[in-house]
Amino acid sequence: MILVGELSLWVALLMATWAATVSFAGGALRRNDLARSGERAVHATLAMVVLASAGLWTALFTHDFSIKYVASFSSANLPTVYTFTAFWAGQAGSMLFWCLILAMYASAALYTNRARNRELMPYVSGTLAVVLLFFLATMCLGANPFERLDWIPPDGRGMNPQLQNPGMAIHPPTLYLGYVGTTVPFAFAIAALLTRRLDAEWLAAVRRWTLFSWFFNTVGIVLGMWWAYVELGWGGYWAWDPVENASLLPWLVNTAFLHSIMVQEKRGMLRKWNVTLVVSTFLLSIFGTFITRSGIISSVHSFAQSPVGNWFAGFLVLGIAVTAYLVTTRLKDLEAKASLESMVSREAAFLYNNVIFVGIAFSVLWGTIFPIITEAVRGEKITVGPPFFNAVNVPLGLALLLLTGIGPLIAWRRASVANLQRQFAGPVIGGLTAGFVVLLFGMRDFTAVLAYTFAGLVAMTIVQEFYKGVGARRRMYSENVVQGFARLVARNRRRYGGYIVHAGIVVIFAAFAGLAFKKDFDVTLREGDTRELTDPFGHRWKFVSQGVSAYNLLNRQVTALAMDVSRDGKSVGVMTSEKRQHVDSRGAPTFEPSTEVGIKGSFRQDVYVVLAGVREDGGAEIRVSFNPLVRWVWLGGGLMAIGGLIVMWPQARRRRVESGYAAVMRPVDTAAETRELVEA
């Protein structure tokens, strides 16, 4: 099976080459037979990549240490679940995993469009095949997962301890599903540019694919934050690490596209924006992969220095050049069909939204590549730290949060004074009330107060929209609140699913603001020692050391500290934190020691304990952190995921519009907005 897998990788390379060649030829010559042949070759490429993947998994589970990848990222005593995830633990395996997902996406996109968008599909197939060809060629010629060793070691090196976490099974796959998913919208955008069919047809074909990619990218980022929080032991969940930034960049641009696509659908505007955002999302995904695999930037997430980075750099430069040429030569075809009638309109709000999203993306990109630029120009690497990112992006993020509450309340085309007064009264009162309440509770940090004020405004906007919609259904159909809510969302999933996503954003911003009150304490405890600490809410915590213990498990040697913990005199249980030294099957140490964090959590705050080390006299050096509102980050991410699923879910077509329903939803100012409510 291993030999079959290795051979299949080379056959997949040939199939992708054929698919790219005949697909573009079929489009240029208008030869349907060539186009169909290209599509069949993409399906064949998928079959070969599946066989190659099965071969690598076989090698991992049979512990074939003659294969360099298996010897480098697994060992005989590695737990089964991590043997499975070792498939994407290293460079070559993760690239094969990328190819597997991309081949599945490509095959699914071609199959679902076998009777639609036929003028676009040869170029869609060709573009997907070119991307597949690049990854397959990079693997076969630069990072082959089936490369053999000159000698067979008795055991493998094992997996990095930081990767031996349940997050390894869910974070990389979800992030890859999001990253690779940007390729399908990119392929449709290239096809639309090549054929000059730049109307709404290509947008309709890519909207759900874009949502699919956005959903998994969102879930992947939140899971990555959780994994960093529970595994790395530095007490936070976002450090503006270069690879963290690389995952955020396509999410920012993709989110901007999902907002501006509505303007093109309803008003025929922002057409240049949309094409540019789609191709930029894909290119930023390639950039993120380049950052991870080149080794030019230090990160806990990145792979070692590798010639594969040069491949990605070349592909990225080529992609930028080709897409820039296509977009600039099609500018006349991308002219808007309508003009902006007022700076106070929903179209304008979406435009401001795009500008801020792109501004944040640019600042993150600049801060990420600045060390590369300084090293190339001055010969020394100057790293940009969190202070820069926070100074630039916190104000932009607050402006974006404010727009999240303002945009849905403004009418299309032009908002009247009466509309603004009627729509904004409740949200403004809600925002000011939230700000006053946090001031009343002693909050004096200006940024945090502003964040809670804007969060209150957005939350009130969402509540107001649902209140009016549910109230209208209750008046029209005598439904109870639960029925009205469920059917309101079901009948316009895009609109109200989007509001649920916005609710998740509000929760996350509120949680971020809570970290302004984080407290850290460095403590040394011997067995029986007691230490009392005060958290941000004024509660007194007592930590009593039970001493340090050492023991061995399957593939690691553990040094653990246990403490009895109480709050305001009431016991909350025992907390433990560990230092782990992983070993191979012969007991030899592998990798650097890792930390297992102790966490006692609630929706108010997390008590976060890290064992930094053990002194010669038996004293344990620990850091105790009180992290407010951390669980609300995970809750907000869950709300965003639920909202994304609702938006993605296919909308059932109705034969008629319920008469009079839109009229009682809320007063409107324009015929266009009336039509929007009728559609709802």
Sequence and secondary structure as in RCSB ss.txt:
>XXXX:A:sequence
MILVGELSLWVALLMATWAATVSFAGGALRRNDLARSGERAVHATLAMVVLASAGLWTALFTHDFSIKYVASFSS
ANLPTVYTFTAFWAGQAGSMLFWCLILAMYASAALYTNRARNRELMPYVSGTLAVVLLFFLATMCLGANPFERLD
WIPPDGRGMNPQLQNPGMAIHPPTLYLGYVGTTVPFAFAIAALLTRRLDAEWLAAVRRWTLFSWFFNTVGIVLGM
WWAYVELGWGGYWAWDPVENASLLPWLVNTAFLHSIMVQEKRGMLRKWNVTLVVSTFLLSIFGTFITRSGIISSV
HSFAQSPVGNWFAGFLVLGIAVTAYLVTTRLKDLEAKASLESMVSREAAFLYNNVIFVGIAFSVLWGTIFPIITE
AVRGEKITVGPPFFNAVNVPLGLALLLLTGIGPLIAWRRASVANLQRQFAGPVIGGLTAGFVVLLFGMRDFTAVL
AYTFAGLVAMTIVQEFYKGVGARRRMYSENVVQGFARLVARNRRRYGGYIVHAGIVVIFAAFAGLAFKKDFDVTL
REGDTRELTDPFGHRWKFVSQGVSAYNLLNRQVTALAMDVSRDGKSVGVMTSEKRQHVDSRGAPTFEPSTEVGIK
GSFRQDVYVVLAGVREDGGAEIRVSFNPLVRWVWLGGGLMAIGGLIVMWPQARRRRVESGYAAVMRPVDTAAETR
ELVEA
>XXXX:A:secstr
 HHHHHHHHHHHHHHHHHHHHHHHHHHHHT HHHHHHHHHHHHHHHHHHHHHHHHHHHHHHTT TTBHHHHHH  
TTS HHHHHHGGGTSHHHHHHHHHHHHHHHHHHHHHHTTTS TTTHHHHHHHHHHHHHHHHHHHHHH  TT B S
S  SS     GGG STHHHHHHHHHHHHHHHTHHHHHHHHHHHHHT  SHHHHHHHHHHHHHHHHHHHHHHHHHH
HHHHHHT SS S    HHHHHHHHHHHHHHHHHHHHHHHHHHS  HHHHHHHHHHHHHHHHHHHHHHHH  S  S
S     THHHHHHHHHHHHHHHHHHHHHTTTGGG  SS    SSSHHHHHHHHHHHHHHHHHHHHHHHHHHHHHH
HHHSS     HHHHHHHHHHHHHHHHHHHHHGGGS SS   HHHHHHHHHHHHHHHHHHHHHHHHTT   HHHHH
HHHHHHHHHHHHHHHHHHHHHHHHHHH   HHHHHHHHHHH HHHHHHHHHHHHHHHHHHHHHHGGG EEEEEEE
 TT EEEEE TTS EEEEEEEEEEEEE SSEEEEEEEEEEEETTEEEEEEEEEEEEEB TTS B S  EEE EEE
E SSEEEEEEEEEE TTS EEEEEEEEETHHHHHHHHHHHHHHHHHHHS     SS  TTTGGGT   SSHHHHH
HHHH 
